[in-house]
Amino acid sequence: MDEIHECLCTTKDELSEAKKNSSDDKSGFHKEKNRRAGREFLGITTKDIARRPLVFRTAIFGLTATPLLDSTNRVIELANLMGNAYVIGLSSHWRRLERESGRDIFLSNFLEPKQSREIRKNIYAKCQNYLDHACCKNKNEEDMEGIELVEEVSVIRMSEEEGELYKSSQSGISPDAKGFAIKAEDFDPTAGHDISKFLRQNARLPSRGKKLVQLCKQILEGNKHTKIIVFADGRINAGHAAADFLRNDESLGCTFFDENDSVEEQNKKLSWYQYADVTEEDKKRPRVLVLNFAHAAGLNLQAECNNLILFSPLYIGDGGTTSDPVADASTELQAVGRVFRPGQPQSKVNVYRIHVQGPAGEEALDGQLIRRNTDKETIEMAVNADD
């Protein structure tokens, strides 16, 4: 089973956010997600095993490159699905249904009090032994030999006018605290601060669009037939901003998923960047594909693309302590992994980050987030580098 994290990834916060943005077709959120999907896959309410949705012959293998970082329950549900038994159960985690289904066989009465430390020690050892054998990390170092990942930060300064717009978009912040040095955590959602306006303005800075167009033209000067992938944050309409900048340049244009595109139309557009151009019509199409970070998992674009641009550094959160640097770094790495993966025929994969500074070179939000999202320790946690 590929991309097994998808059916289990909806959290209550995601549902609340999706509901809040349901009237905004450009929000980048999926409007419908089923939190019961994992439970339905398990079929735990069906006592007849033969009638359950998933019945294995020898074993079930689950493939995912997305770290399961959102919650303990997501990891629990995934382990339940792949192990065909309840690996662990919280006191409120379907305890009655577990017992009725007869699948509470791994830890049995794990949460029940045990008098003997020796018994508890033995249970923990068995659990760890199960996990050591059941989980493994894919090793593809040999497949990537000879392929170099080159990352470049392209710096540009905003104009004085853009700087004023940048500061005025810091909604809820006191006038004396507004400035280029302000950080995402300085926005306090409990005090009514609205960081979304700030993030949207930062993404739509004309200087950012100018640098994007410049980078694309620079890449195409070296090879006019190459194809370029641009990733942006759909939650703040950054994808639409990037697409607008590219479409306004007659010599470039871009491919972008419109709100009314059917799944078939989306797959058709993706195929233009997955396979080589064959006809003259193919060669006349735009060379740039703009994707939201929400599309960062599961796509294979390496056969035709070896240039990727991160339009703006990713920040998911409302300010204060609501952010998750590990999840943001992981998502950016997922995006890079669309082209830096086995099957890449080119010897070099180029990743460009656009970094917008203040009018006089002041460090602004981009610099803070790029440093945060590329921090070595954060990346190690995002990729589970310690196995």
Secondary structure, DSSP 8 states (H G I E B T S, - for coil): -BSTTGGG---HHHHHHHHHTTT-TTS---S---TTHHHHHHTTT---GGGSS---SS----B--S---S-HHHHHHHHHHHHTS-S---TTSSHHHHHHHT---SSSSTTS--S-HHHHHHHHHHHHHHHHHH------TGGGTT-EEEEEEEEEE--HHHHHHHHHT-TT--GGG-STT--GGG--GGGT--HHHHHHHHHT-HHHHHHHHHHHHHHHHH-TT-EEEEEE-GGGTHHHHHHHHHHTSTTT--EE--TT--HHHHHHHHHTTTS---SHHHHHS-SEEEEEGGG-SS---TTTEEEEEESS----S-STT---HHHHHHHHHHHHTTTSSTT--SSEEEEEEEEEE-TTS---HHHHHHHHHT-HHHHHHHTTTT-
